[in-house]
Amino acid sequence: MSKNKLGRIVIVGAGPGGLTLARILQLHGVEVKVYERESSIDARPQGGTLDLHVESGQYALQIAGLFDKFQTLCRPEGQDTRIIDKSGTVHYEEVSNEMCFDRPEIDRHDLRQLLFQSLKADIIAQGHNLQSIQSLSNGQHKLVFDDGVTDTADLVIGADGAWSRIRPLVSSAVPQYCGVMIVEIQFTEVDDRHPEIAKLVGRGILFALSDNKGLIGQRNGHNRIRVYITLRVPENWVAESGIAFDQPEQVRDDLLHLFADWDNSLLNFIRFCDANFIPRPLYMLPINHRWETQQGVTLLGDAAHLMSPFAGEGVNLAMLDATELALAIINADDLKQAIHNYEQKMFSRAAKAADESATNLDLCISPGNAAKLMAELFKKMMESGPSNDKENFVTR
């Protein structure tokens, strides 16, 4: 299909998936517009670190012409993994080869900045929160933003995450609570201010798992560590627990009580972290979420297949979705059929990853010594040789 017959293409959401799609379309001379809710890329913290896999995230950056720049930003040493229980007993440890780039880490902010800066300045419209989208009789869609801006598109791609406003055009599915809550904390200037924390987490990721709880420490770039306090609790736990998350010292005391029988070195995560505690309930879409192809609209990433971060696949799937959708659009003779083919392939791989994510979550946040169970599985994988499945236990 010639480029001038593609019509107006609009992407809603400027996360790694939406930006990857825009970048590849731009490289092939296809005009595209990206609308982003946030007013700037630095409007809020962008989350932790991401491991990009060879066959998905890294492949996407190769197609986007950004792989060399990525290699200067990523951290292969971030692949180090340690699994311990609440007593501090080590059940599994892997030290990565710094020359191994199977799944190197990159901070989400750095990845998003890399993609953002690769686009022409007029492609991204920031500070535009989608208020409504309407299907028109000619197959187009009218988008209305809360600042009064409107746009009409021949193709709309929802890259707008878990609570997508594009999703209802193709599916009635809504995210469901996974049964697990994460309280995110962090350490800034960690090597200087908290060397004992830096040593405990090391260069990569630390899983401390027992009794339906977890303390998951993750080395980020820029001298930071994020820790995910993980609890199997009801969805309304934040409201019902009585914990005042806007009062840091009370939160510390309440969380220390929940982990009272854990090793003192692990409790230091809670005692000494920065004074900011962010509760995040985990949600997922149905494991085999799919829909009938619709005229002029589709989804990618979490908008299409939200899952818990316990498969390590979220950003990788989003970027692979974006790459395959971009190539489908560029090479399409029949755009609706091309989107249908893209969706069918996406459904299959997403269902597999979502099933793994649910299984991994149930293993990691389970009664008793979950660390031992998880370590045994890792060891079996290592004995059977290298496997991409091993990557799926790195939470993102």
NUVEX-546484 format. One record per atom (N, C-alpha, C): x, y negated, z. Coordinates in steps of 0.2 Angstrom, whole numbers, padded with zeros to 4 digits, always signed. Atoms other than C-alpha are relative to their C-alpha. Example, Ala and Ser with C-alpha at 12.3 -4.5 7.8 and 13.67 -1.06 7.14 Angstrom:
<nodes>
+0004+0006+0000;+0062+0022+0039;+0004-0006+0000;-0004+0006-0001;+0068+0005+0036;-0004-0005+0003;
</nodes>
This chain:
<nodes>
+0004+0006+0000;+0000+0000+0000;+0004-0006+0000;-0004+0006+0001;+0007-0017-0005;-0001-0004+0007;+0000+0004-0006;+0011-0029+0010;-0006-0005+0000;+0005+0005+0000;-0002-0042+0004;-0007+0003+0000;+0007-0003-0001;-0016-0029+0005;-0001+0003+0007;+0001-0003-0007;-0013-0024+0023;-0005-0005+0004;+0005+0005-0004;-0023-0040+0029;+0004-0002+0006;-0003+0003-0006;-0020-0048+0046;+0001+0005+0005;-0001-0005-0005;-0012-0037+0059;+0001-0004+0006;+0000+0003-0006;-0014-0042+0077;+0002+0006+0005;-0002-0005-0006;-0005-0033+0092;-0002-0004+0006;+0002+0003-0006;-0012-0036+0109;+0004+0003+0005;-0005-0003-0005;+0002-0034+0122;+0007+0000-0002;-0007+0001+0002;+0020-0038+0122;+0005+0004+0005;-0004-0005-0004;+0027-0023+0132;+0005+0003-0005;-0005-0004+0005;+0041-0012+0124;-0004+0003-0006;+0003-0003+0006;+0028-0003+0113;-0002-0005-0005;+0002+0005+0005;+0020-0019+0106;+0005-0003-0003;-0006+0003+0003;+0037-0027+0103;+0003+0004-0005;-0003-0004+0005;+0044-0012+0095;-0004+0000-0007;+0005+0000+0006;+0029-0011+0083;+0001-0007-0004;-0001+0007+0003;+0031-0030+0079;+0007+0000-0003;-0007+0000+0003;+0050-0028+0076;+0000+0004-0006;-0001-0004+0006;+0049-0014+0064;-0004-0002-0006;+0004+0003+0005;+0035-0022+0054;+0003-0006-0003;-0004+0006+0003;+0045-0038+0053;+0005+0002-0004;-0006-0002+0004;+0060-0029+0047;-0002+0002-0007;+0002-0003+0007;+0049-0022+0032;-0004-0006-0003;+0003+0006+0004;+0042-0040+0028;-0008+0000+0001;+0007+0000-0002;+0025-0036+0036;-0002-0006+0005;+0001+0005-0005;+0017-0051+0044;-0005+0003+0006;+0004-0003-0006;+0010-0048+0062;+0000-0006+0005;+0001+0005-0006;+0004-0058+0077;+0000+0004+0006;+0000-0003-0007;+0007-0053+0095;-0003-0005+0005;+0003+0004-0006;-0004-0060+0109;+0002+0003+0007;-0002-0003-0007;+0003-0058+0127;-0003-0004+0005;+0004+0003-0006;-0007-0062+0143;+0005-0005+0004;-0005+0004-0005;+0009-0068+0153;+0002-0006-0004;-0002+0006+0003;+0015-0086+0150;+0007+0000-0002;-0007-0001+0002;+0033-0080+0148;+0003+0007+0002;-0003-0006-0002;+0044-0065+0149;+0002+0001+0007;-0003+0000-0007;+0050-0070+0166;-0006-0002+0005;+0006+0002-0004;+0032-0074+0173;-0001+0004+0006;+0000-0005-0006;+0033-0059+0185;+0005+0005-0001;-0005-0006+0001;+0045-0045+0189;-0002+0005-0005;+0002-0005+0005;+0046-0033+0175;+0001+0007+0001;-0001-0007-0002;+0048-0017+0185;+0007+0002+0000;-0007-0002-0001;+0063-0006+0187;+0003+0002-0006;-0004-0002+0005;+0074+0004+0176;-0003+0006-0004;+0004-0004+0005;+0069+0015+0161;+0006+0005-0003;-0005-0005+0004;+0078+0031+0154;-0003+0001-0007;+0002-0001+0007;+0077+0031+0135;+0003+0006-0003;-0002-0007+0002;+0077+0048+0127;+0002-0001-0007;-0003+0000+0007;+0087+0052+0111;-0006+0000-0005;+0004-0001+0006;+0072+0058+0101;-0006-0005+0000;+0006+0005+0000;+0059+0044+0106;+0003-0007+0001;-0002+0007-0001;+0065+0028+0114;+0006-0002-0004;-0007+0002+0004;+0083+0028+0106;-0002+0000-0007;+0001-0001+0007;+0076+0034+0090;-0004-0007-0003;+0003+0006+0002;+0064+0019+0090;+0004-0006-0001;-0005+0005+0000;+0078+0007+0093;+0005+0000-0006;-0004+0000+0006;+0088+0014+0079;-0004-0002-0006;+0004+0002+0005;+0073+0012+0067;-0001-0008+0000;+0001+0007-0001;+0071-0006+0074;+0007-0004-0001;-0007+0004+0002;+0090-0010+0070;+0003-0003+0006;-0003+0003-0007;+0094-0013+0089;+0004+0005+0004;-0004-0005-0004;+0103+0003+0094;+0007-0002+0002;-0007+0002-0002;+0120-0005+0094;+0000-0005+0006;+0001+0005-0006;+0114-0019+0106;-0002+0004+0006;+0003-0005-0006;+0105-0006+0117;+0006+0003+0003;-0005-0003-0003;+0121+0003+0119;+0005-0004+0004;-0004+0004-0004;+0130-0012+0126;-0004-0002+0007;+0004+0002-0006;+0116-0015+0139;-0002+0006+0004;+0002-0006-0004;+0112+0003+0145;+0005+0003+0004;-0005-0003-0005;+0120+0013+0159;-0001+0007+0000;+0000-0007+0000;+0124+0031+0155;+0001+0003+0007;-0002-0002-0006;+0130+0033+0173;-0007+0000+0004;+0006+0000-0004;+0112+0030+0179;-0004+0007-0001;+0003-0007+0000;+0108+0048+0174;+0001+0004+0006;-0001-0004-0006;+0115+0054+0191;-0007+0001+0004;+0006-0002-0004;+0102+0063+0201;+0002+0004+0006;-0001-0004-0006;+0101+0069+0219;-0007+0001+0003;+0006-0002-0003;+0087+0078+0228;+0001+0002+0007;-0001-0002-0007;+0086+0079+0247;-0007+0000+0003;+0006+0000-0004;+0073+0082+0260;+0000-0005+0005;+0001+0005-0005;+0067+0072+0275;+0005+0000+0005;-0006+0000-0005;+0082+0078+0285;+0006-0003-0003;-0006+0002+0004;+0094+0072+0272;+0004+0005-0003;-0004-0005+0003;+0099+0089+0267;+0000+0000-0008;-0001+0001+0007;+0105+0089+0249;-0002+0007-0003;+0002-0006+0003;+0096+0102+0238;+0002+0001-0007;-0002+0000+0007;+0102+0097+0221;+0004-0007-0001;-0004+0006+0002;+0115+0085+0214;+0003+0001-0007;-0003+0000+0007;+0120+0081+0196;+0004-0007-0001;-0004+0006+0001;+0134+0068+0192;+0001+0000-0008;+0001+0000+0007;+0132+0063+0174;+0007-0002-0003;-0006+0002+0004;+0146+0061+0161;-0001-0007-0003;+0001+0007+0002;+0148+0042+0157;+0000+0000-0008;+0000+0000+0007;+0150+0047+0139;-0006+0003-0003;+0006-0003+0002;+0134+0056+0138;-0006-0005+0000;+0006+0005+0001;+0119+0046+0131;-0006+0003-0001;+0007-0003+0001;+0105+0058+0132;-0006-0004+0002;+0006+0004-0003;+0094+0047+0143;+0003-0005+0004;-0003+0005-0004;+0104+0032+0148;-0005-0005+0003;+0004+0004-0003;+0096+0019+0159;+0000-0007-0003;+0000+0007+0001;+0091+0001+0155;-0006-0003+0004;+0006+0004-0003;+0081-0012+0165;-0005-0002-0005;+0006+0002+0005;+0064-0015+0158;+0000-0007-0002;-0001+0007+0002;+0067-0033+0158;+0005-0001-0006;-0005+0001+0005;+0083-0031+0148;-0002+0003-0007;+0003-0003+0007;+0074-0019+0135;-0005-0005-0003;+0005+0004+0003;+0060-0031+0133;+0003-0007-0003;-0004+0006+0003;+0072-0046+0131;+0003+0002-0006;-0003-0002+0006;+0081-0037+0118;-0005+0000-0006;+0005+0000+0005;+0065-0034+0108;-0003-0006-0001;+0003+0007+0001;+0058-0051+0111;+0005-0004-0004;-0005+0005+0003;+0074-0060+0105;+0001+0002-0007;-0001-0003+0007;+0074-0049+0089;-0006-0003-0005;+0006+0002+0004;+0057-0057+0083;+0000-0007-0001;+0000+0007+0002;+0054-0073+0074;-0004-0004+0006;+0003+0004-0005;+0048-0087+0086;-0007+0000+0000;+0007+0001+0001;+0031-0089+0079;-0004+0007+0000;+0004-0007+0000;+0026-0070+0080;-0004+0001+0007;+0003-0001-0007;+0022-0070+0099;-0003-0006+0003;+0004+0005-0004;+0009-0081+0107;-0001+0002+0007;+0001-0002-0007;+0011-0080+0126;-0005-0004+0003;+0005+0004-0004;-0001-0086+0139;-0007+0001-0003;+0007-0001+0003;-0016-0079+0129;-0003+0007+0003;+0003-0005-0003;-0027-0068+0140;-0007+0002-0004;+0006-0002+0004;-0040-0058+0129;-0006+0000+0004;+0006+0001-0004;-0057-0062+0135;-0005+0005-0003;+0004-0004+0003;-0067-0052+0122;+0002+0002-0007;-0001-0002+0006;-0066-0042+0106;-0006+0002-0003;+0006-0002+0004;-0080-0040+0093;+0001+0003-0006;+0000-0003+0006;-0082-0028+0079;-0004-0004-0005;+0004+0004+0005;-0088-0037+0063;-0002+0005-0005;+0004-0005+0005;-0099-0029+0049;+0005+0002-0005;-0005-0001+0005;-0084-0030+0037;+0006+0004+0002;-0005-0004-0002;-0073-0019+0047;+0006-0004+0004;-0005+0004-0003;-0063-0034+0054;-0002+0000+0008;+0001+0002-0007;-0062-0039+0073;+0001-0007+0002;-0001+0007-0002;-0064-0056+0081;+0002+0001+0007;-0003+0001-0006;-0053-0059+0096;-0001-0007+0003;+0001+0006-0004;-0058-0072+0109;+0005+0000+0006;-0004+0001-0006;-0045-0078+0122;-0002-0005+0005;+0003+0005-0005;-0048-0087+0138;+0002-0007+0000;-0002+0007+0001;-0040-0103+0132;-0003-0003-0006;+0004+0002+0006;-0052-0104+0118;+0002+0002-0007;-0003-0002+0007;-0041-0098+0104;-0004+0006-0002;+0003-0005+0003;-0049-0086+0092;+0004+0003-0006;-0004-0003+0006;-0042-0074+0079;-0004+0005-0003;+0003-0006+0003;-0049-0062+0066;+0005+0004-0004;-0006-0004+0003;-0039-0047+0061;-0003+0006-0004;+0001-0006+0003;-0040-0033+0049;+0002+0006+0003;-0002-0005-0004;-0031-0022+0060;+0003-0002+0007;-0001+0002-0007;-0030-0023+0079;+0004+0006+0004;-0004-0005-0003;-0017-0013+0089;+0000-0001+0008;+0000+0001-0007;-0020-0011+0108;+0006+0003+0003;-0007-0002-0003;-0003-0011+0116;-0001-0003+0007;+0001+0004-0006;-0011-0019+0132;-0001+0004+0006;-0001-0004-0006;-0008-0005+0145;-0006+0003+0003;+0005-0004-0004;-0018+0004+0158;-0007-0002+0000;+0007+0002-0001;-0033-0007+0159;-0001-0004-0007;+0000+0002+0007;-0033-0010+0140;-0007-0003-0002;+0006+0003+0002;-0047-0022+0133;-0002+0002-0007;+0001-0003+0007;-0045-0014+0116;-0003+0007+0000;+0002-0007-0001;-0048+0004+0122;-0007+0001-0001;+0007-0002+0001;-0067+0003+0123;-0003+0000-0007;+0002+0000+0007;-0068+0000+0105;+0000+0007-0003;-0001-0007+0003;-0062+0018+0102;-0002+0006+0005;+0000-0005-0005;-0065+0027+0118;-0004-0003+0007;+0003+0002-0006;-0076+0027+0134;+0004+0002+0006;-0005-0002-0006;-0062+0034+0145;+0002-0006+0004;-0003+0005-0005;-0057+0024+0160;+0005+0004+0004;-0005-0004-0004;-0041+0028+0171;-0003+0002+0007;+0002-0003-0006;-0044+0039+0186;+0006+0000+0005;-0005+0000-0005;-0034+0038+0202;+0003+0007+0001;-0004-0007+0000;-0020+0052+0203;+0000+0003+0007;-0001-0003-0007;-0021+0054+0222;+0006-0002+0004;-0007+0003-0003;-0004+0045+0225;+0000-0007+0000;-0001+0007+0000;+0000+0028+0230;+0008-0001+0001;-0007+0002+0000;+0017+0020+0228;+0000-0007+0003;-0001+0007-0003;+0023+0005+0239;+0007-0002-0003;-0006+0001+0003;+0037-0003+0229;+0004-0005+0004;-0005+0005-0003;+0052-0012+0238;+0006+0000-0004;-0007+0000+0003;+0069-0017+0233;+0005-0003+0004;-0006+0003-0003;+0086-0022+0238;+0004-0005-0005;-0004+0004+0004;+0095-0037+0230;+0007-0001+0002;-0008+0000-0002;+0114-0039+0230;+0001+0006+0005;+0000-0006-0005;+0113-0022+0237;+0008+0002+0001;-0007-0002-0001;+0132-0018+0235;+0003-0004+0005;-0003+0005-0005;+0137-0033+0246;-0004+0000+0006;+0003+0001-0006;+0123-0034+0258;-0002+0007+0003;+0002-0007-0002;+0118-0015+0260;+0004+0006-0003;-0004-0005+0004;+0133-0004+0255;-0002+0007+0002;+0002-0007-0002;+0126+0011+0265;-0006+0002-0004;+0005-0002+0005;+0110+0010+0254;+0003+0001-0007;-0003-0001+0007;+0120+0008+0238;+0004+0007+0000;-0003-0007+0000;+0130+0024+0243;-0005+0005+0000;+0005-0005+0000;+0115+0034+0247;-0004+0001-0006;+0004+0000+0006;+0106+0030+0231;+0005+0002-0006;-0005-0002+0005;+0122+0031+0221;-0001-0004-0007;+0000+0004+0007;+0123+0026+0202;-0007+0002-0003;+0006-0002+0004;+0107+0034+0197;-0007+0000+0004;+0007-0001-0003;+0091+0041+0206;+0001+0005+0006;+0000-0004-0006;+0088+0048+0223;-0007+0002+0002;+0006-0002-0002;+0073+0059+0227;+0000+0003+0007;+0001-0002-0007;+0069+0061+0246;-0007+0002+0000;+0006-0003+0001;+0054+0073+0246;-0002+0004+0006;+0002-0005-0005;+0044+0081+0260;-0007-0002+0002;+0007+0001-0003;+0026+0083+0267;-0004-0005-0003;+0005+0005+0003;+0016+0074+0254;+0003-0007+0000;-0003+0007+0001;+0028+0059+0254;+0006+0000-0004;-0006+0000+0004;+0043+0053+0245;+0003-0007+0001;-0003+0007+0000;+0056+0039+0246;+0005+0001-0006;-0004-0001+0007;+0063+0038+0228;+0004-0007-0001;-0005+0006+0001;+0078+0026+0226;+0003+0000-0007;-0002+0000+0007;+0083+0020+0209;+0004-0006-0001;-0004+0006+0002;+0098+0010+0204;-0002-0004-0006;+0002+0005+0006;+0094-0005+0193;+0006-0003-0002;-0006+0004+0002;+0106-0016+0184;+0000-0007+0005;+0000+0006-0003;+0111-0033+0191;+0000+0000+0008;-0001-0001-0007;+0116-0026+0208;-0006+0000+0005;+0007-0001-0003;+0098-0021+0213;-0001+0008+0001;+0003-0007-0001;+0090-0005+0220;-0007-0001+0001;+0008+0000-0001;+0071-0002+0219;-0001+0007+0004;+0002-0006-0004;+0063+0011+0231;-0007+0000+0000;+0007-0002+0000;+0046+0019+0229;-0002+0004+0005;+0003-0004-0006;+0038+0024+0245;-0006+0003-0003;+0006-0004+0003;+0026+0037+0239;-0004+0004+0005;+0005-0003-0005;+0011+0044+0248;-0006+0003-0003;+0006-0003+0002;-0003+0056+0245;-0006-0003+0004;+0005+0003-0004;-0017+0045+0251;-0007-0001-0004;+0006+0002+0004;-0035+0040+0246;+0001-0006-0004;+0000+0006+0004;-0038+0027+0233;-0001-0006+0004;+0001+0006-0004;-0044+0015+0246;+0004-0001+0006;-0004+0000-0005;-0030+0017+0257;+0003-0007+0002;-0003+0006-0002;-0023+0000+0256;-0005-0004+0004;+0005+0003-0004;-0039-0007+0262;-0002+0003+0007;+0002-0003-0006;-0043+0006+0275;+0006+0001+0005;-0005-0001-0004;-0026+0008+0282;+0001-0005+0006;-0001+0006-0005;-0026-0009+0291;+0007-0003-0001;-0006+0003+0000;-0009-0013+0285;+0000-0006-0004;+0001+0007+0003;-0007-0031+0281;+0007-0001-0004;-0006+0000+0004;+0005-0031+0266;+0002-0007-0001;-0003+0007+0000;+0007-0050+0267;+0004-0002+0006;-0004+0001-0007;+0015-0048+0284;+0006+0005+0000;-0005-0005+0001;+0032-0039+0280;+0002+0004+0006;-0002-0004-0006;+0037-0035+0298;-0005+0005+0003;+0005-0005-0002;+0020-0027+0302;+0000+0006-0005;-0001-0006+0005;+0022-0017+0286;+0005+0005+0001;-0006-0004-0002;+0039-0011+0291;-0002+0005+0006;+0002-0004-0006;+0032-0005+0308;-0005+0005-0002;+0005-0005+0002;+0017+0004+0300;+0003+0005-0004;-0003-0005+0005;+0027+0012+0286;+0006+0005+0004;-0005-0004-0004;+0041+0018+0299;-0004+0005+0004;+0004-0005-0004;+0027+0026+0309;-0002+0006-0004;+0002-0006+0004;+0021+0036+0294;+0006+0004-0002;-0006-0004+0002;+0039+0042+0291;+0004+0001+0007;-0004-0001-0007;+0044+0044+0310;+0004+0006+0000;-0004-0006-0001;+0051+0061+0308;+0005+0001-0006;-0005+0000+0006;+0062+0057+0293;+0007-0002+0003;-0007+0002-0002;+0081+0055+0295;+0001-0007+0000;-0001+0008-0001;+0087+0038+0301;+0003-0003-0006;-0003+0003+0005;+0097+0035+0286;-0005-0002-0006;+0006+0002+0005;+0081+0036+0275;-0004-0005+0002;+0004+0005-0003;+0072+0025+0287;+0003-0007-0002;-0003+0007+0001;+0084+0011+0283;-0002-0003-0007;+0003+0002+0006;+0076+0010+0266;-0006-0005+0002;+0005+0004-0002;+0061+0003+0275;+0002-0006+0005;-0002+0005-0005;+0070-0006+0289;+0003-0006-0003;-0005+0006+0002;+0082-0017+0278;-0002-0002-0007;+0002+0002+0007;+0073-0019+0261;-0002-0008+0001;+0002+0007+0001;+0069-0037+0255;-0008+0000+0003;+0006+0001-0003;+0053-0044+0263;-0006+0000-0005;+0005+0000+0005;+0041-0039+0249;-0002+0007-0001;+0003-0006+0000;+0030-0024+0249;-0006+0000-0005;+0006+0000+0006;+0019-0020+0233;-0003+0007+0000;+0004-0007+0001;+0006-0006+0234;-0002+0001-0007;+0002-0002+0007;+0003+0002+0217;-0003+0007+0000;+0003-0007+0001;-0010+0016+0215;+0002+0002-0007;-0001-0003+0007;-0006+0028+0201;-0006+0002-0003;+0006-0002+0004;-0019+0031+0188;+0002+0004-0006;-0001-0004+0006;-0021+0042+0173;-0006+0000-0004;+0006-0001+0004;-0032+0044+0158;-0001+0008-0001;+0001-0007+0001;-0039+0062+0154;+0006+0003-0004;-0007-0002+0003;-0024+0073+0149;-0001+0001-0007;+0000-0001+0007;-0031+0077+0132;-0004-0006-0003;+0004+0006+0002;-0038+0059+0129;+0001+0000-0008;+0000+0001+0007;-0043+0057+0111;-0006-0003-0003;+0006+0004+0002;-0055+0048+0100;-0001+0001-0008;+0001+0000+0007;-0062+0048+0082;+0003-0007-0003;-0003+0006+0003;-0053+0036+0071;-0005-0005-0002;+0005+0005+0002;-0061+0019+0069;+0003-0005-0005;-0002+0005+0005;-0060+0006+0056;+0004-0006+0003;-0003+0007-0002;-0047-0008+0059;+0003+0000+0007;-0002+0000-0007;-0042-0003+0077;+0004+0007+0002;-0003-0006-0003;-0030+0009+0086;+0004-0002+0006;-0003+0001-0006;-0020+0011+0102;+0007+0003+0000;-0007-0004-0001;-0002+0015+0108;+0001-0001+0007;-0003+0000-0007;+0007+0018+0124;-0006+0001+0005;+0005-0001-0006;-0003+0017+0141;-0007-0001-0002;+0007+0001+0002;-0018+0010+0132;-0003+0007-0003;+0002-0006+0003;-0019+0027+0123;+0000+0006+0005;-0001-0007-0003;-0012+0040+0135;+0003-0002+0007;-0003+0001-0007;-0009+0033+0153;+0001+0006+0004;-0001-0006-0005;-0001+0045+0165;+0004-0002+0005;-0005+0002-0006;+0009+0045+0181;+0007-0001-0003;-0007+0001+0002;+0027+0040+0180;+0004+0006+0001;-0004-0006-0002;+0032+0058+0185;+0002+0004-0006;-0003-0003+0006;+0036+0063+0167;+0005-0003-0003;-0005+0003+0003;+0048+0050+0163;-0001-0002-0007;+0002+0000+0007;+0039+0048+0146;-0003-0007-0002;+0004+0005+0002;+0029+0032+0147;+0003-0005-0005;-0003+0005+0005;+0040+0019+0138;+0003+0004-0006;-0002-0004+0006;+0047+0033+0127;-0005+0002-0005;+0006-0001+0004;+0030+0038+0121;-0002-0006-0003;+0003+0006+0002;+0025+0020+0119;+0004-0002-0006;-0004+0002+0005;+0040+0016+0108;+0000+0005-0006;+0000-0005+0005;+0039+0032+0098;-0007-0001-0004;+0007+0002+0003;+0020+0028+0095;+0001-0006-0005;-0001+0006+0004;+0025+0011+0089;+0004+0001-0006;-0004-0001+0006;+0038+0017+0077;-0004+0004-0005;+0004-0004+0005;+0027+0030+0069;-0006-0003-0002;+0006+0004+0003;+0012+0018+0068;+0003-0005-0005;-0003+0005+0005;+0024+0005+0060;+0001+0003-0007;-0002-0004+0006;+0030+0018+0047;-0006+0002-0004;+0007-0002+0003;+0012+0024+0044;-0003-0006-0004;+0003+0006+0003;+0006+0006+0041;+0004-0002-0007;-0004+0002+0006;+0021+0002+0029;-0001+0004-0006;+0000-0004+0005;+0019+0017+0019;-0007+0002-0002;+0007-0003+0001;+0000+0019+0018;-0002-0002-0007;+0004+0001+0006;-0010+0021+0002;-0007-0001+0003;+0006+0000-0003;-0025+0023+0013;+0001-0002+0007;-0002+0002-0006;-0023+0013+0029;-0004+0004+0006;+0004-0004-0005;-0038+0022+0039;+0003+0007+0000;-0002-0007+0000;-0031+0039+0034;+0007+0000+0003;-0007+0000-0003;-0013+0034+0039;-0001-0001+0007;+0001+0001-0007;-0020+0028+0056;-0002+0007+0003;+0002-0006-0002;-0029+0044+0058;+0005+0005+0001;-0005-0005+0000;-0014+0055+0054;+0005-0002+0006;-0004+0002-0006;-0004+0044+0067;-0003+0002+0006;+0004-0002-0006;-0017+0047+0080;+0000+0007+0002;+0000-0007-0001;-0018+0065+0078;+0007+0003+0003;-0007-0002-0002;+0001+0067+0080;+0001-0002+0007;-0001+0003-0006;+0001+0055+0095;-0004+0004+0005;+0004-0004-0005;-0013+0065+0104;+0003+0006+0002;-0003-0006-0002;-0004+0081+0103;+0006-0001+0005;-0006+0001-0005;+0013+0075+0111;-0002-0003+0006;+0002+0003-0006;+0004+0064+0123;-0003+0005+0005;+0004-0005-0005;-0007+0078+0130;+0005+0005+0003;-0005-0004-0003;+0009+0089+0133;+0003-0004+0005;-0004+0004-0005;+0018+0075+0142;-0005-0002+0006;+0005+0001-0005;+0002+0071+0152;-0001+0006+0005;+0000-0007-0004;+0001+0089+0158;+0006+0001+0004;-0006-0001-0004;+0019+0089+0163;+0000-0005+0005;+0000+0006-0005;+0017+0072+0172;-0005+0003+0006;+0004-0002-0005;+0002+0079+0182;+0003+0006+0004;-0004-0005-0003;+0012+0095+0186;+0005-0002+0004;-0006+0002-0003;+0027+0086+0191;-0002-0004+0006;+0003+0004-0005;+0017+0074+0202;-0002+0005+0006;+0003-0005-0005;+0009+0089+0211;+0006+0003+0004;-0006-0003-0003;+0026+0097+0214;+0004-0005+0004;-0004+0005-0004;+0035+0081+0220;-0003-0002+0006;+0004+0002-0006;+0022+0075+0232;-0005+0005+0002;+0003-0006-0002;+0017+0091+0240;+0001+0002+0007;-0002-0002-0007;+0016+0099+0257;+0007+0003+0001;-0006-0004-0002;+0031+0106+0266;+0006-0003-0004;-0007+0002+0003;+0049+0105+0258;-0001+0000-0007;+0000+0001+0007;+0045+0098+0241;+0007-0001-0003;-0007+0001+0003;+0063+0094+0238;+0003+0007-0002;-0003-0006+0002;+0068+0112+0239;-0004+0003-0006;+0004-0002+0006;+0054+0117+0226;+0003-0003-0006;-0003+0004+0005;+0060+0103+0215;+0007+0002-0002;-0007-0002+0002;+0078+0108+0216;+0001+0007-0003;+0000-0007+0003;+0075+0126+0212;-0002+0000-0007;+0002+0001+0007;+0066+0121+0196;+0006-0003-0004;-0006+0004+0004;+0081+0109+0191;+0005+0006-0001;-0005-0004+0000;+0093+0123+0195;-0002+0006-0006;+0002-0005+0005;+0083+0136+0184;+0001-0003-0007;-0001+0003+0006;+0083+0123+0170;+0007-0001-0002;-0007+0001+0002;+0102+0120+0171;+0003+0007-0002;-0002-0007+0001;+0105+0139+0171;-0002+0002-0007;+0002-0002+0007;+0095+0141+0155;+0003-0005-0006;-0003+0005+0004;+0105+0127+0147;-0003-0006-0001;+0003+0007+0000;+0102+0109+0142;-0008+0001-0003;+0007+0000+0002;+0083+0105+0140;-0003-0007+0001;+0003+0006-0001;+0073+0090+0137;-0005+0000+0006;+0005+0000-0005;+0061+0096+0150;+0003-0003+0007;-0003+0003-0006;+0074+0091+0163;-0001-0007+0001;+0001+0007+0000;+0072+0073+0159;-0007-0002+0003;+0007+0002-0002;+0054+0074+0163;-0001-0001+0008;+0001+0001-0007;+0057+0074+0182;+0003-0007+0002;-0003+0007-0002;+0065+0056+0182;-0006-0005-0001;+0006+0004+0000;+0051+0045+0187;+0001-0007-0002;+0000+0006+0003;+0048+0029+0178;-0007-0003+0000;
</nodes>
